[in-house]
Amino acid sequence: MNPNPLPNRRTFLRRALVAGAVLSLGPSALSATSTALRLGLIGVGGRGASLLHTLLRFPGVLVPAVGDLLPDRAARAARMIQEADRGPVRSYAGSESAWEELVARTDLDAVIVATPWEWHTRMAVAAMRAGKHPGVEVPAAITLEECHELVRTSEATGIPCTMLENVCYYETALTLLRMIRQGCFGTVQHCEAGYQHDCRSLMFEPDGGLTWRGRHVAALDGNLYPTHPIGPVAQWMNINRGDRFVSLTSLSTPAEALRHFAATRFGANHPAARRDYALGDVNTTLLRTDGGRTVTLYFNLLTHRPYDLIFRLEGVRGIYLGTNDSVCLEGSEAPAHQWEPFAPYRERYAHPLWASLGPQARQSGGHDGAEYLMFHDFLKAVRARTAAPQNVGDAATWSAVFPLSIASVAAGGRPVEFPDFTAGKWRTNPPLGVHGA
Ligand SMILES: NC(=O)c1ccc[n+]([C@@H]2O[C@H](COP(=O)([O-])OP(=O)(O)OC[C@H]3O[C@@H](n4cnc5c(N)ncnc54)[C@H](O)[C@@H]3O)[C@@H](O)[C@H]2O)c1
């Protein structure tokens, strides 16, 4: 269970100092002058291992605790940490509740959660109750009650909660944010975005049994992965910062694609090819804001298609379309009403984060560097004990599309009311700025 017992305090301090860190050993306490941050990481499958790889690029980060249901995965993560010479690490593995001991440690500043969806809120809530800033994978919550619980717990404990929505840090997403702030698009009236990614092979174990993703897809019909497309859109449209979502309506097509895939992979008579799957092949959700503006979200994991997040941004003075990575802007030197390549705009309107940290971000990988910049902001917030640019209200709002779309689909597309997770503060919260490093 614990292949990497804690070394003595002297070895620990020496290793931390070698790693460029001045260490505070108090219970979950970083003094104002200390630079080392101590993180726990729960869930080290595909995503958790990739996040760990990025985190280990930050010299002041120690990861003394890793947890996973499966001991071999926790052991693999512990080896990564030791090979990076980041001091001692202890594994918490072998049961569904082993992570509780990790969260209860008194020497962690933050806990990263990269487990299946159904664990996110309870792990984030436990972290906040234990005084640790959670950095939780997407979506942060999958029921409305969980969305409210995240906000309530953060308010009651005074501990911020960050959802690790990396797409908000894509170079194009941040370039567009800067262009919007500079008035290039005029008022943003409508956005269209989607998570359209053929993930059928992730639904099945090699024998045709369902993975955790497959179990959700078999049971639920709606937009089950809304935060990648809605995160940047919400930032562009000042959602919870001047406007807010007030309702949505959602419809799904029939479900055919996963049975077709299962028949091709496992044979037409395999149970996986004959069972029912709840999730329609293409889900479409239409949201309305208090200001009367609109957002269309597409969700499609199941048909044969290229990856495409769409990202169509429609302002009074122009449009960007991610599918062809082009813009058409009033006043541009390009011929009127023609698409123009976006690449030169990425240079001209580079967001300060990309302008200053772009080279090391790109080098670190992780969606072309987006994860590096996301962690840059997250770690800065943990160190300062403040909320990151994506706060708990954003985590709840963006995740809420999951349960609300399910409710609307179940009611034949009836509009459902969108809760206000800011308790009215959306009217006065300032828009997200274009912040630097
Ligand atoms: N932001 C992104 O770009 C991105 C990309 C991929 C995945 N994700 C998210 O990351 C999360 C994990 O996805 P993944 O692809 O790594 O899945 P995965 O199945 O590869 O990994 C999940 C890990 O969690 C472990 N786990 C399950 N229950 C646990 C428990 N009770 N305690 C401790 N560990 C437990 C599993 O053993 C597994 O190792 C999901 O929420 C997913 O949506 C985000």
PDBQT file of the ligand as one rigid body, heavy atoms in Angstrom, charges set to zero:
ROOT
HETATM    1  N1  LIG A 501      -9.218  18.386 -19.194  1.00  0.00    +0.000 N 
HETATM    2  C1  LIG A 501      -8.938  17.465 -20.102  1.00  0.00    +0.000 C 
HETATM    3  O1  LIG A 501      -8.477  17.753 -21.203  1.00  0.00    +0.000 OA
HETATM    4  C2  LIG A 501      -9.180  16.032 -19.748  1.00  0.00    +0.000 A 
HETATM    5  C3  LIG A 501      -8.662  15.011 -20.550  1.00  0.00    +0.000 A 
HETATM    6  C4  LIG A 501      -8.893  13.689 -20.160  1.00  0.00    +0.000 A 
HETATM    7  C5  LIG A 501      -9.630  13.426 -19.016  1.00  0.00    +0.000 A 
HETATM    8  N2  LIG A 501     -10.119  14.445 -18.269  1.00  0.00    +0.000 N 
HETATM    9  C6  LIG A 501     -10.877  14.175 -17.029  1.00  0.00    +0.000 C 
HETATM   10  O2  LIG A 501      -9.981  13.549 -16.107  1.00  0.00    +0.000 OA
HETATM   11  C7  LIG A 501     -10.682  12.598 -15.321  1.00  0.00    +0.000 C 
HETATM   12  C8  LIG A 501      -9.997  11.251 -15.415  1.00  0.00    +0.000 C 
HETATM   13  O3  LIG A 501     -10.027  10.802 -16.737  1.00  0.00    +0.000 OA
HETATM   14  P1  LIG A 501      -8.991   9.697 -17.271  1.00  0.00    +0.000 P 
HETATM   15  O4  LIG A 501      -9.091   9.700 -18.743  1.00  0.00    +0.000 OA
HETATM   16  O5  LIG A 501      -7.670   9.897 -16.625  1.00  0.00    +0.000 OA
HETATM   17  O6  LIG A 501      -9.658   8.364 -16.707  1.00  0.00    +0.000 OA
HETATM   18  P2  LIG A 501      -8.874   7.039 -16.269  1.00  0.00    +0.000 P 
HETATM   19  O7  LIG A 501      -9.892   5.985 -16.140  1.00  0.00    +0.000 OA
HETATM   20  O8  LIG A 501      -7.684   6.838 -17.155  1.00  0.00    +0.000 OA
HETATM   21  O9  LIG A 501      -8.300   7.432 -14.821  1.00  0.00    +0.000 OA
HETATM   22  C9  LIG A 501      -9.115   7.571 -13.685  1.00  0.00    +0.000 C 
HETATM   23  C10 LIG A 501      -8.318   7.041 -12.508  1.00  0.00    +0.000 C 
HETATM   24  O10 LIG A 501      -9.071   7.255 -11.306  1.00  0.00    +0.000 OA
HETATM   25  C11 LIG A 501      -8.911   6.091 -10.505  1.00  0.00    +0.000 C 
HETATM   26  N3  LIG A 501     -10.024   6.017  -9.534  1.00  0.00    +0.000 N 
HETATM   27  C12 LIG A 501     -11.296   5.614  -9.741  1.00  0.00    +0.000 A 
HETATM   28  N4  LIG A 501     -11.987   5.693  -8.585  1.00  0.00    +0.000 NA
HETATM   29  C13 LIG A 501     -11.119   6.132  -7.641  1.00  0.00    +0.000 A 
HETATM   30  C14 LIG A 501     -11.221   6.389  -6.235  1.00  0.00    +0.000 A 
HETATM   31  N5  LIG A 501     -12.366   6.233  -5.563  1.00  0.00    +0.000 N 
HETATM   32  N6  LIG A 501     -10.119   6.804  -5.579  1.00  0.00    +0.000 NA
HETATM   33  C15 LIG A 501      -8.930   6.979  -6.231  1.00  0.00    +0.000 A 
HETATM   34  N7  LIG A 501      -8.789   6.733  -7.545  1.00  0.00    +0.000 NA
HETATM   35  C16 LIG A 501      -9.878   6.330  -8.246  1.00  0.00    +0.000 A 
HETATM   36  C17 LIG A 501      -8.881   4.940 -11.491  1.00  0.00    +0.000 C 
HETATM   37  O11 LIG A 501      -8.295   3.782 -10.945  1.00  0.00    +0.000 OA
HETATM   38  C18 LIG A 501      -8.046   5.538 -12.609  1.00  0.00    +0.000 C 
HETATM   39  O12 LIG A 501      -6.657   5.288 -12.463  1.00  0.00    +0.000 OA
HETATM   40  C19 LIG A 501     -12.118  12.603 -15.844  1.00  0.00    +0.000 C 
HETATM   41  O13 LIG A 501     -12.880  13.433 -15.039  1.00  0.00    +0.000 OA
HETATM   42  C20 LIG A 501     -12.019  13.201 -17.216  1.00  0.00    +0.000 C 
HETATM   43  O14 LIG A 501     -13.184  13.871 -17.618  1.00  0.00    +0.000 OA
HETATM   44  C21 LIG A 501      -9.906  15.744 -18.617  1.00  0.00    +0.000 A 
ENDROOT
TORSDOF 0
